[in-house]
Amino acid sequence: MNSDLMLNFLLAMVAIVNPIGLIPIWYELTGDAQPKVRRRIAVMVVGTAFVILLVFVNVGIFILQFFAIDIEVFKIAGGLLLMLTAVSMVEGKASRLTGNQEEGQTDTELAARRFEKVLVPLTIPMLAGPGSLTTVLLYSAQSQELLDYLGNSLVLVVSYAFLFLVLIHSYLLEEKVNKLAFVAFTRIFGVIVAAIAIQFVVEGLGAVFPNWLEGGSAVE
């Protein structure tokens, strides 16, 4: 098992998922729900994203090979899709619901109704989107033995368990921060996501066209 690879993968996943940066969006999408309902929504959101990435970290390379998709091309496509998400965040559309008054007899039913509305964009593409999928595929491609795959799976467990803890305890921060601050931070975070998207596209184009940056560039 490559411990250095696992540590790098863990740091990359925490950076891409950005649990603290996700709090403003989480608040806008679920802040009006009861605490018990929010916890159940968190289980559904994080659990769904974790399962998707767990599949990709173990068989994602084989999926790309089956469809004859190069990882460099995947990074370009993923970056373009991530850019759409960034634009919607900056414009304030990423966390806009058509209605937030669900009906249900139990907390689980209420959580399921809200989960259907926040599946996009919270689970996809925020938690299991171009950025995280590309990161998972890149590290999965470096796995050479069964222990490496098990280690990568463990990294996903740790990173998404941390995300879950942040979401269910986000109220501690929400009570002390003005709502406008969350809205503003969401817009700012959208700019950061846009930069990540451009980085993916540049890296992909640089691999597909290795000579396109010749002559000097500020981007490495």
C-alpha positions in Angstrom: 0.0 0.0 0.0 1.4 3.4 -1.0 0.9 5.6 2.0 2.2 8.7 0.3 -0.4 8.2 -2.5 -3.2 7.8 0.1 -2.1 11.0 1.9 -2.0 13.0 -1.3 -5.4 11.6 -2.3 -6.9 12.5 1.1 -5.6 16.1 0.8 -6.9 16.4 -2.8 -10.3 15.1 -1.9 -10.7 17.5 1.1 -9.6 20.4 -1.1 -12.0 19.5 -3.9 -15.0 18.7 -1.7 -14.2 21.7 0.6 -16.6 20.9 3.5 -16.3 24.4 5.0 -16.9 26.1 1.7 -20.0 24.0 1.2 -21.7 25.3 4.4 -23.3 28.4 2.7 -24.9 26.3 -0.1 -26.0 23.6 2.5 -27.6 26.4 4.6 -29.4 27.9 1.6 -30.8 24.5 0.5 -31.7 23.0 3.9 -31.5 25.9 6.5 -35.3 26.0 6.8 -35.7 22.3 7.7 -35.8 20.9 11.3 -32.5 19.6 12.7 -33.6 15.9 12.5 -34.6 16.3 8.9 -31.3 18.0 8.1 -29.4 15.1 9.5 -31.3 12.7 7.4 -30.8 14.8 4.3 -27.1 14.9 5.1 -27.0 11.1 5.3 -28.7 10.9 1.9 -26.6 13.5 0.2 -23.2 12.3 1.5 -24.1 8.6 1.2 -25.1 9.0 -2.5 -22.0 10.9 -3.4 -19.8 8.4 -1.5 -21.3 5.4 -3.3 -20.8 7.1 -6.7 -17.2 7.9 -6.0 -16.6 4.5 -4.5 -17.6 2.9 -7.7 -15.4 5.2 -9.7 -12.3 4.8 -7.5 -12.4 1.0 -8.0 -13.7 0.6 -11.6 -13.6 4.1 -13.0 -10.5 3.5 -15.2 -12.2 0.4 -16.7 -15.3 2.4 -17.4 -13.3 5.0 -19.3 -11.4 2.2 -21.1 -14.7 0.6 -22.1 -15.9 3.8 -23.7 -12.4 4.5 -25.1 -12.2 7.9 -23.2 -8.7 9.2 -22.4 -8.3 10.7 -18.9 -7.0 14.0 -20.5 -10.2 14.3 -22.5 -12.2 13.6 -19.4 -10.5 16.4 -17.6 -11.4 18.9 -20.4 -15.0 17.8 -20.4 -15.2 17.8 -16.6 -13.7 21.3 -16.4 -16.3 22.6 -18.8 -19.1 21.1 -16.8 -17.6 22.4 -13.6 -17.5 25.9 -15.1 -21.3 25.7 -15.6 -21.7 25.0 -11.9 -19.4 27.9 -11.1 -21.4 30.3 -13.2 -24.7 29.3 -11.5 -23.1 29.8 -8.1 -21.9 33.3 -9.0 -25.3 34.2 -10.4 -27.0 32.8 -7.3 -28.8 30.0 -9.2 -27.0 27.0 -7.8 -29.0 26.9 -4.6 -32.3 28.3 -5.7 -35.3 26.0 -5.0 -38.6 26.1 -6.8 -40.3 25.4 -3.5 -39.3 24.4 0.0 -42.5 23.3 1.7 -42.5 19.5 1.5 -45.2 17.3 2.9 -44.6 14.1 4.8 -45.7 12.2 7.8 -42.2 11.4 9.1 -38.8 13.1 9.2 -37.5 10.6 6.8 -40.3 11.4 4.3 -39.6 15.1 4.6 -35.9 14.5 4.1 -36.5 12.4 1.1 -38.7 15.1 -0.5 -36.0 17.7 0.1 -33.3 15.3 -1.1 -35.1 15.0 -4.5 -34.8 18.8 -4.9 -31.2 19.2 -3.7 -29.8 16.1 -5.5 -28.7 18.6 -8.1 -26.6 20.6 -7.4 -25.6 19.5 -3.9 -24.8 15.8 -4.6 -24.2 16.2 -8.3 -22.1 18.1 -9.3 -20.9 19.6 -5.9 -19.9 16.4 -4.2 -19.8 13.8 -7.0 -19.1 16.0 -10.0 -16.3 16.7 -12.5 -13.8 17.8 -9.9 -14.1 14.9 -7.5 -14.6 12.3 -10.2 -11.6 13.5 -12.1 -9.5 13.5 -8.9 -10.7 9.9 -8.0 -9.9 8.7 -11.5 -6.4 10.2 -11.5 -5.5 8.6 -8.2 -7.2 5.3 -9.1 -5.1 5.1 -12.3 -2.0 5.0 -10.0 -3.2 2.0 -8.1 -1.1 -1.1 -8.8 -2.4 -3.7 -6.3 -5.5 -4.6 -4.3 -4.2 -2.8 -1.2 -4.0 0.4 -3.2 -7.6 0.2 -4.1 -8.6 -0.6 -0.5 -6.5 2.4 0.6 -8.2 4.7 -1.8 -11.6 3.4 -0.6 -10.6 4.1 3.0 -9.6 7.7 2.0 -13.1 8.2 0.6 -14.6 6.9 3.9 -12.5 9.3 5.9 -13.0 12.4 3.7 -16.8 11.9 3.4 -17.2 11.1 7.1 -15.5 14.4 7.8 -17.9 16.1 5.4 -20.9 14.5 7.1 -19.7 15.7 10.5 -19.3 19.2 9.2 -22.8 19.3 7.7 -24.6 18.0 10.8 -22.8 20.5 13.0 -23.0 23.4 10.6 -25.7 25.0 12.8 -22.9 26.0 15.2 -21.5 28.4 12.6 -24.8 29.3 11.1 -26.1 30.7 14.4 -23.2 33.1 14.6 -22.9 34.3 10.9 -25.3 36.6 9.2 -27.3 35.1 6.3 -25.9 37.7 3.9 -22.4 36.5 4.7 -23.3 33.0 3.5 -24.8 34.4 0.3 -21.7 36.5 -0.3 -19.4 33.5 0.4 -21.3 31.4 -2.0 -20.6 33.9 -4.8 -16.9 34.1 -3.9 -16.6 30.4 -3.7 -18.1 30.2 -7.2 -15.2 32.2 -8.5 -12.8 29.7 -6.9 -14.7 26.8 -8.5 -14.4 28.6 -11.9 -10.6 28.8 -11.4 -10.5 25.1 -10.6 -12.5 24.4 -13.7 -10.2 26.4 -15.9 -7.2 24.6 -14.4 -8.7 21.2 -15.4 -9.3 22.4 -18.9 -5.7 23.8 -19.2 -4.2 20.6 -17.9 -6.2 18.5 -20.2 -5.4 20.7 -23.3 -1.7 20.7 -22.2 -1.7 16.9 -22.3 -3.6 16.6 -25.6 -1.5 19.3 -27.3 1.9 19.3 -25.5 3.3 22.1 -27.6 0.5 24.6 -27.3 2.0 26.4 -24.3 5.5 26.7 -25.9 7.0 30.2 -25.8 6.4 30.7 -22.1 3.3 30.9 -19.9 2.4 31.9 -16.4 0.4 28.7 -16.2 2.4 25.5 -15.3 
